[in-house]
Amino acid sequence: MSVRVRRIYEPPEPDDGLRVLVDRLWPRGIAKEEADIDEWPKGLTPSTELRKWFHGGGSYEEFRRRYEAELDAPEAAELLDGLRRAARRGRVTLLTASKTPEQSHAHVLEDLLKS
């Protein structure tokens, strides 16, 4: 499967394929016209409660465990399956505003999509 994570603040690239914003909130400073987003599945994003807990000092390992449990919910599982199908057909680029994508929900999604 061809999945990668990029920051939304990086300009779109021709080989991005399907561009999916995986943040619950729209990123600051980005106009919707400039973002070149194909999908914004808010049902795949961490809950507000989990996001606040993590940004309040929660560990990444525990965040990952809790987030994966949230992704087991029917709506999230269906959306995740849809991205898996898309990744089998071509590149999927997960976009996030996170300053450290490798320690974010986007990285969790990338790992799940590649497994």
C-alpha positions as CSV (number, residue, x, y, z in Angstrom):
1,M,0.0,0.0,0.0
2,S,1.1,3.5,-0.8
3,V,0.5,5.7,2.2
4,R,2.4,8.7,3.5
5,V,2.0,11.5,6.0
6,R,2.8,15.2,5.1
7,R,2.2,18.5,6.8
8,I,-0.7,20.4,5.3
9,Y,1.6,23.5,5.2
10,E,3.8,21.8,2.5
11,P,2.7,22.6,-1.0
12,P,0.8,19.8,-2.9
13,E,3.0,17.5,-5.0
14,P,1.9,15.8,-8.2
15,D,2.5,12.3,-6.7
16,D,0.3,13.0,-3.6
17,G,-2.5,11.0,-5.0
18,L,-5.6,11.1,-2.8
19,R,-5.1,14.0,-0.3
20,V,-6.9,13.4,3.0
21,L,-7.0,15.9,5.9
22,V,-6.9,13.9,9.1
23,D,-7.3,16.7,11.6
24,R,-10.6,17.4,13.3
25,L,-10.0,21.2,13.1
26,W,-9.2,23.1,10.0
27,P,-5.5,24.2,10.0
28,R,-4.8,27.8,10.8
29,G,-3.5,29.9,8.0
30,I,-4.6,27.6,5.1
31,A,-7.3,28.7,2.7
32,K,-9.6,25.9,1.7
33,E,-8.9,26.7,-2.0
34,E,-5.1,26.4,-1.5
35,A,-5.2,23.1,0.5
36,D,-6.2,20.9,-2.4
37,I,-8.0,18.4,-0.1
38,D,-9.9,15.5,-1.6
39,E,-11.4,14.2,1.6
40,W,-11.8,15.4,5.2
41,P,-13.2,12.4,7.2
42,K,-13.7,13.9,10.6
43,G,-15.0,10.5,11.9
44,L,-11.4,9.2,11.6
45,T,-9.9,12.0,13.8
46,P,-9.3,11.6,17.5
47,S,-12.1,12.7,19.7
48,T,-12.0,16.2,21.3
49,E,-11.5,14.7,24.7
50,L,-8.6,12.5,23.6
51,R,-7.0,15.3,21.7
52,K,-7.2,17.6,24.8
53,W,-5.9,14.9,27.0
54,F,-2.9,14.2,24.8
55,H,-2.0,17.9,24.4
56,G,-2.4,18.3,28.1
57,G,0.6,16.1,28.7
58,G,-0.6,12.5,28.0
59,S,2.0,10.0,26.8
60,Y,2.1,9.1,23.1
61,E,1.9,5.3,23.9
62,E,-1.3,5.8,25.8
63,F,-2.7,8.2,23.2
64,R,-2.0,5.6,20.5
65,R,-3.8,2.9,22.5
66,R,-6.8,5.1,23.2
67,Y,-7.0,6.3,19.6
68,E,-6.8,2.8,18.2
69,A,-9.8,1.9,20.5
70,E,-11.7,4.9,19.1
71,L,-11.0,3.7,15.6
72,D,-12.8,0.4,16.4
73,A,-16.1,2.3,16.4
74,P,-18.3,1.4,13.4
75,E,-18.1,4.8,11.6
76,A,-14.3,5.1,12.1
77,A,-13.7,1.5,11.1
78,E,-15.8,2.0,7.9
79,L,-13.8,5.2,7.0
80,L,-10.5,3.4,7.7
81,D,-11.6,0.5,5.4
82,G,-12.4,3.1,2.7
83,L,-8.9,4.5,3.0
84,R,-7.4,1.0,2.8
85,R,-9.2,0.4,-0.4
86,A,-8.0,3.7,-1.8
87,A,-4.4,2.9,-0.8
88,R,-4.6,-0.4,-2.7
89,R,-5.6,1.6,-5.9
90,G,-2.9,4.3,-5.5
91,R,-1.1,6.8,-3.3
92,V,-2.9,8.2,-0.2
93,T,-1.4,11.2,1.5
94,L,-2.5,11.9,5.0
95,L,-2.3,15.6,5.8
96,T,-1.9,17.1,9.3
97,A,-1.0,20.4,10.9
98,S,0.9,18.6,13.6
99,K,4.4,19.9,14.0
100,T,5.6,16.4,14.8
101,P,3.6,14.0,12.5
102,E,5.7,11.0,13.7
103,Q,4.2,11.5,17.2
104,S,0.6,12.2,16.1
105,H,-2.6,10.5,15.1
106,A,-1.6,10.7,11.5
107,H,1.3,8.3,12.1
108,V,-1.1,5.9,13.9
109,L,-3.4,6.0,10.8
110,E,-0.4,5.5,8.5
111,D,0.7,2.4,10.5
112,L,-2.8,1.0,10.5
113,L,-3.3,1.5,6.8
114,K,0.1,-0.1,6.0
115,S,-0.6,-3.2,8.2
